[in-house]
Amino acid sequence: MAAILIADDDTITRNLLELNLQDEGYEVIPVANGEEALALLQEFHPDLIIADVMMPIVDGYALCKACKNDPALHQIPIILYSSSYTRDQEQQLGYDFGADRYLLKPIDPEALLTTIAEIFEAPASSSGEPTELSVDEEMQRLKTYNEVLFDKLSTKMEELEQQVERLRHSEEVLKSTQAQLIQNEKMATLGQLSAGIAHEINTPLAFMASNTNTLKRYTRDFVDLFHAVQQALQTEEPLADVEAIKGLIKKRKLEFAAEDVLELIDETLDGTERLKSIVLNLKSFCRQDQQEKTYTDLNALIKSTINIAHCELKYKATVTYDLKDIPEFRCFPQQIGQVFLNLVLNASQAMEEPGTITIRSWSDDGTIHIEFSDTGSGMPDEVREKIFDPFFTTKPVGLGTGLGLPISADIIRRHNGTIEVSSTVGEGTQFLITLPEDA
């Protein structure tokens, strides 16, 4: 079995060559650069060396030259290959250093196997000693070697610059895709809440409409009273119409109306505040995050998030708070709010019977901690281990996308934090978010 030494710093190329040659029955010894190859050649002499031209520490040209100048290694055939060459002198330089073949990447497997077979079938060279060069020839070869390496390094730098630009563009596309994915998940969450939110809006609207109709009727009665008083004042004996005015007050129950009207106005104003709060919370939750992070009161953000989820929670869970004084956190508040909403909704949906959701916050040692715990059904280990996997969900079709928790975990990671979960079947689940104060 012939042994072939492969020297290439590109792991993928090296592994592919190794697999192809092993399939043909060759023994393959892979190394990552020319220095490792020369160290190995001190103890082991393969039947063939295949080397990449551009490698760190010792390149393919230098490896080839070292082998051909070593009487013990001089007879080993060498195949050099390169991703590209811009001038014929690059290939010629390989032959001048003693290479038997000079190939171009990507190497066609069949062509490589044919080349190897030709080399093994060719008669061995009768020259036992390396060829001596004159000083002028050596200097010219060194000059050519430096020119070739400079050209190849320049080409490599251009390729790297293009690759950096492609990566920068890919990163921009990825950020845009992430932002859109987060926004889509927000809309999916709101879709689940839409019926409850409509009810939350409709309730104050209903009593506001009723109050407005009552106020309209009271206003009409007070207008009639005003006209009656005005008419009495225009007569020569206004006191004669006092009884008629009293009768109007009694008939229209204006004493009660005078007291009731202020309560109706207070209730209506309270309803407008409720609607305003719902709209502001929804607006804050739905809008795209600003480009820059802002310092945010996380305790206030928790409460505004619960207001959004109130319609979903009020029949399923009682929310209790244990919020300590914590420093403002520099973040994208809409994203962090989405994490809070996902955790609260998951907690409520995990409750088969009405239970309690407890939200705690505290800080210590430069770290902010926020914990969401519930008294729901809990999770077995096999479920807990998968909850951050994209598209994994235990909810019925239509109630979950399987993206809420993976997106939440990603948001926390991008804020340099962590999110951990612990759960006991039949007792409940706890999610602990940890964030650095100086993020």
Protein Blocks (a to p, Z undefined) as FASTA:
>chain_A
ZZdddddfblklmmmmmmmmmmnopacdddfbfklmmmmmmmoccfbdcddfbdghiafk
lmmmmmmmpmklmmpccddddfbdfbfklmmmmmmnopabdcdddddfklmmmmmmmmmm
pccdfbfbdcdddfklmmmmmmmmmmmmmmmmmmmmmmmmmmmmmmmmmmmmmmmmmmmm
mmmmmmmmmmmmmmmmmmmmmmmmmmmmmmmmmmmmmmmmmmmmmmmmmmmmmpmblmlm
mmmmmmmmmmnommmmmmmmmmmmmmmmmmmmmmmmmmmmmmmmmpccdfbdcdddfklm
mmmmmmmmmmmmmmmbccdddddddddddddfklmmmmmmmmmmmmmmmpmbdcdddddd
ddeehiacdddddfbebpafklmmmmmpghiafbdehiaghlmmmmmmmmmmmnopacdd
dddehkaccddddddfkZZ
